[in-house]
Amino acid sequence: MHKLKNFILSLLNKNYKIIFSNYLLNFLLKKNLIFKLIKFFLPKDSNTLRYKFKVFNRSFLCLMDPNDLRAIRLYVNNSQLNKFKLLVKLQEKFKFDYFYDFGGNYGEFSIVSADLFEKVHYFEPNPNCVFYLKKTLKESGQDNLVIYEKAIVKNFSENVTYLEVGDNSGSSSISANPENNAIQVDTINISKVFNSFDLKKKIFIKMDIEGSENLVIEEFIGFFKNNFEFIFMFENNLSLENIEKLRDFIKNNNLFIYFLKHYSDELEVSDQIKYKDTSGEYILSNISLKS
């Protein structure tokens, strides 16, 4: 009943065609019917989704697996576009040097960033995603993107761990033990990555490693030195526990925290004591991003 009420209110307040198409698309995606629909239109000799998109006046290409639900969602919805626009606007204003992409998936953020930053460091343990990114780079010719086919860890051995991947690359999970046909992958300790930072450079960090935010936040708090400029974009909702961990860190180091609504390129300055408990992402920085 609650969903029906929201649907009716949406119809009253917005263009009904847009609302209906969104509901229909979500239904098709949930039922996986969109797989057959899109594959029907793909060339018979192709095993690749060619995701083409524009960010302002720049055109980009990202090659993806047509059997991956996340790839199809991105291909159909273009849901990251506003975040790409935010990335471009922030980079044009503050001119950062390096971009670190933790949990890069098919590399769509890295591909955009390779046109904007001096160097891009992409981290992704899923070999299928890495395979398609390499195909993309071969076609695009971008040569300032460094690929690390590794999972970000803290407590696990740096030798190997296991990655479970279903039909949605966006919900991959790592484990110390092989389960449910998980594949063996290499890892890298997050502290080693942080300690490799060139603190003379301005660094933009994007993190999308759902379930591992806690270890990254703890390591970053322990590592942080106030003599370099950074932006840290958390692509997943932060738990209240993680927000609590950030509270004293933010106050003691005079940092700024911003709230980013889902699928929006608008930043809201978050209260330094009481944070929003709602759907969206956070951006942490030691420079003011609002003019």
C-alpha positions in Angstrom: 0.0 0.0 0.0 2.9 2.4 0.8 4.5 1.8 -2.6 1.1 2.4 -4.3 0.7 5.6 -2.4 4.1 6.8 -3.5 3.4 5.8 -7.0 0.2 7.9 -7.1 1.8 10.9 -5.5 4.6 10.7 -8.1 2.1 10.7 -10.9 0.5 13.8 -9.5 3.8 15.7 -9.1 5.9 14.6 -12.1 5.6 13.6 -15.7 3.7 10.3 -15.8 5.6 9.0 -18.7 8.9 9.2 -16.9 7.4 7.7 -13.7 5.8 4.8 -15.7 9.0 4.1 -17.6 11.1 4.0 -14.4 8.7 1.6 -12.8 8.6 -0.6 -15.9 12.4 -0.6 -16.1 12.7 -1.6 -12.5 10.3 -4.4 -13.0 12.2 -5.7 -16.0 15.5 -5.5 -14.2 14.2 -7.3 -11.1 12.8 -10.1 -13.3 16.0 -10.2 -15.4 13.8 -9.8 -18.5 16.0 -7.0 -19.6 18.9 -9.4 -20.3 17.0 -11.1 -23.2 15.8 -7.7 -24.5 19.2 -6.1 -24.7 21.0 -9.3 -25.9 18.4 -9.4 -28.7 19.6 -6.1 -30.0 23.3 -6.9 -29.6 25.2 -8.0 -32.7 25.3 -11.8 -32.8 29.1 -11.9 -32.8 29.4 -9.6 -29.8 29.9 -10.5 -26.2 30.2 -6.9 -25.2 28.0 -4.0 -24.0 29.4 -0.8 -25.5 28.3 1.8 -22.9 28.8 5.2 -24.5 28.1 8.3 -22.5 28.8 12.0 -22.5 29.8 14.2 -19.5 29.3 17.8 -20.6 31.2 18.0 -23.8 33.4 14.9 -23.3 32.5 11.5 -24.8 33.5 8.2 -23.2 33.3 4.5 -23.8 33.1 1.7 -21.3 33.0 -1.9 -22.4 31.1 -4.3 -20.2 29.8 -7.9 -19.9 26.3 -8.2 -21.3 25.5 -11.0 -18.8 26.1 -8.8 -15.8 23.1 -7.2 -14.1 25.0 -4.2 -12.9 26.4 -3.6 -16.4 22.9 -3.7 -17.8 21.6 -1.3 -15.2 24.4 1.1 -16.0 23.9 0.7 -19.7 20.2 1.4 -19.6 19.9 3.9 -16.7 23.1 5.8 -17.1 22.7 6.2 -13.4 26.2 7.5 -12.6 26.1 10.4 -15.0 25.4 13.1 -12.3 28.3 11.8 -10.3 30.6 12.0 -13.3 29.5 15.6 -13.7 30.3 16.3 -10.1 33.7 14.7 -10.5 34.4 16.9 -13.6 33.2 20.1 -11.8 35.3 19.4 -8.7 38.4 18.6 -10.8 38.0 21.7 -12.9 37.7 23.8 -9.8 40.4 22.3 -7.6 42.8 20.6 -10.1 43.7 17.4 -8.2 46.7 15.3 -9.5 45.9 11.7 -8.8 42.7 9.7 -8.7 42.4 6.5 -6.7 39.5 4.2 -7.6 38.9 1.6 -4.9 36.3 -0.9 -6.1 36.5 0.3 -9.7 34.2 -2.4 -11.3 34.3 -1.8 -15.1 36.3 1.4 -14.6 33.7 3.9 -15.6 35.0 6.4 -12.9 38.6 5.7 -13.9 37.8 6.1 -17.6 36.4 9.6 -17.0 39.2 10.4 -14.6 41.9 9.4 -17.0 40.9 12.4 -19.1 41.0 14.7 -16.1 43.9 13.6 -13.8 47.6 13.2 -14.2 47.4 9.6 -13.1 44.6 7.1 -12.2 45.1 4.1 -9.9 42.3 1.5 -10.4 41.7 -1.3 -7.9 39.4 -4.2 -8.7 39.6 -8.0 -7.8 37.0 -9.2 -10.3 38.9 -10.5 -13.3 36.0 -10.2 -15.6 35.7 -6.4 -14.9 39.5 -6.0 -15.3 39.3 -7.9 -18.6 36.7 -5.5 -20.0 38.5 -2.4 -18.8 41.7 -3.6 -20.6 39.6 -4.0 -23.7 38.3 -0.4 -23.2 41.8 1.0 -22.8 43.1 -0.8 -25.8 40.3 0.9 -27.9 40.5 4.3 -26.2 44.2 4.6 -26.0 44.3 6.0 -22.5 47.7 5.3 -21.0 47.7 7.0 -17.6 45.6 4.4 -15.9 47.4 1.9 -13.6 45.4 -1.4 -13.0 45.7 -3.3 -9.7 43.8 -6.6 -10.1 43.6 -6.9 -6.3 41.1 -6.9 -3.4 41.6 -4.2 -0.8 42.1 -5.8 2.6 43.4 -5.1 6.1 43.6 -8.3 8.2 43.7 -10.9 5.5 47.0 -12.3 4.1 48.3 -10.2 1.2 48.9 -13.4 -0.8 45.4 -14.6 -1.8 41.8 -14.5 -0.7 38.5 -15.4 -2.3 35.9 -13.5 -4.3 32.3 -14.5 -4.8 30.7 -13.1 -7.9 27.1 -13.8 -9.0 25.2 -12.3 -11.9 25.8 -8.8 -10.4 29.4 -7.6 -10.3 28.3 -4.7 -8.0 27.6 -7.1 -5.1 30.8 -9.1 -5.2 32.2 -10.1 -1.7 35.5 -11.3 -0.5 36.2 -14.0 2.1 39.2 -15.8 3.6 37.6 -19.2 2.7 36.3 -20.5 -0.6 32.5 -20.8 -0.7 29.9 -21.0 -3.4 32.3 -21.3 -6.3 34.3 -18.3 -5.2 37.4 -17.6 -7.2 40.9 -17.0 -5.8 42.2 -13.4 -6.1 45.3 -11.4 -5.1 45.0 -8.8 -2.4 46.7 -5.6 -1.3 46.8 -4.1 2.2 45.1 -0.7 2.3 47.8 0.7 4.5 50.4 0.0 1.8 48.3 2.0 -0.7 48.0 4.9 1.7 51.7 4.9 2.5 52.5 5.0 -1.2 50.7 8.4 -1.6 52.9 11.2 -2.9 51.9 13.8 -0.3 53.1 16.6 -2.6 50.2 15.7 -4.9 46.5 16.6 -4.5 44.6 13.3 -4.2 41.0 12.4 -5.1 39.9 9.0 -3.6 36.7 7.2 -4.6 35.7 4.2 -2.6 33.1 1.6 -3.6 34.0 -1.5 -1.7 30.7 -2.3 0.1 31.2 -4.1 3.4 34.9 -3.0 3.7 34.3 0.7 4.4 35.2 0.1 8.1 38.7 -1.1 7.4 39.5 1.8 5.0 38.1 4.4 7.4 40.2 3.1 10.3 43.4 2.9 8.2 42.8 6.4 6.8 42.3 7.9 10.2 45.6 6.3 11.4 47.4 7.4 8.3 46.2 10.9 7.8 48.6 13.8 7.7 47.3 17.3 7.3 50.0 18.3 4.8 48.3 17.1 1.7 45.0 18.0 0.1 42.4 15.3 -0.5 38.8 14.5 -1.4 37.4 11.1 -0.2 34.2 10.1 -1.9 32.3 7.1 -0.3 30.2 5.5 -3.0 28.2 3.5 -0.5 26.0 4.5 2.3 28.0 4.8 5.5 26.7 3.0 8.5 26.0 5.0 11.7 28.9 3.1 13.2 31.3 4.4 10.6 29.9 7.9 10.8 30.5 7.8 14.6 34.1 6.8 13.9 34.5 9.8 11.6 33.0 12.3 14.1 36.0 13.1 16.3 38.4 12.7 13.3 36.5 15.4 11.4 36.4 17.8 14.4 40.0 17.3 15.5 41.4 17.8 12.0 39.1 20.6 10.8 37.7 18.5 8.0 34.6 19.1 5.9 32.0 16.4 5.3 29.3 16.7 2.6 26.2 14.7 1.9 25.6 13.5 -1.7 22.1 12.4 -2.6 21.8 9.3 -4.8 22.0 10.1 -8.5 22.6 13.8 -7.8 25.5 16.1 -8.5 24.5 18.5 -5.6 26.5 18.6 -2.4 24.9 19.5 1.0 27.2 20.5 3.8 26.5 18.1 6.7 26.3 19.2 10.3 29.6 18.5 12.0 28.0 16.9 15.0 24.7 15.4 13.9 24.9 13.6 10.5 22.1 12.7 8.1 20.7 9.2 8.5 19.3 8.8 5.0 20.0 7.3 1.6 23.0 8.8 -0.1 26.8 9.0 0.0 29.3 11.2 1.9 32.3 13.2 0.7 35.1 13.9 3.2 37.7 16.6 2.4 40.2 18.9 4.1 39.3 21.7 1.7 36.0 23.5 1.4 34.2 22.3 -1.8 31.5 24.9 -1.6 32.1 28.3 -2.9 
